[in-house]
Amino acid sequence: MDKYGLIGYPLVHSFSISYFNEKFKNEGIDAVYENYEIPTIEQFPEIIDTNPQLRGLNVTIPYKEKVIGYLDAISPEANEIGAVNVIKITHKGKKVILKGYNSDVIGFTRSIEPLLDSFHKQALILGTGGASKAIEFGLKSLGLKTMKVSRSVKPGTIRYQDITPEMMKDWNVIINCTPCGMYPHSDECPQLPYEAMDSHTLLYDLIYNPDETLFMKNGKANGAIVKNGLEMLLLQAFASWEFWHND
């Protein structure tokens, strides 16, 4: 029986395990999907060595960047983004070959593109982790100018306290790539001038639990268009399957 799985830490709210095991059951595929919760990336080779039936893995936080050093090859897109969230595992004799891809950018761009209008030209990306790199790549591919927002001073970013109500007019696409507002911390949200948002504002949250975060509620209350990360997750899952089974 073929195996697929997810590596990350922690893996309390894994969408992938239920999605793929249901897919295998419904489509009569002789395979199983398992979570591999590893506290450090150094345990990654052990997962590969002790599970010879593994054909593919998904990678989530905090290992999207750290796992690259363990791979034999990565796709040009994943290389440019600097983060991997899909690994294809093939066997050539006794050698195991690991190739990394990024499905974040595919899931995100296909999900947000229908919501974009001609007045959406500039986007704020909240967070600077592995997911934010794919989001930045995706937004640029859709023709938007981007700027990252960080809690601390980092080169090429601005801080939350630097975002003024006046900026909301031009920087009217805001993507939350942070865990702020994720269950069980549903009463939290990124500190932004929500009162300056309007119907030209688009808020996109990568979080999908809860399905409407406080970030989204605050934007919606001021007329903004809002969307969570569930469709992105589904589209990522489709892309993962394609990466695992196409050359």
Disulfide bonds with the S-S distance in Angstrom:
none
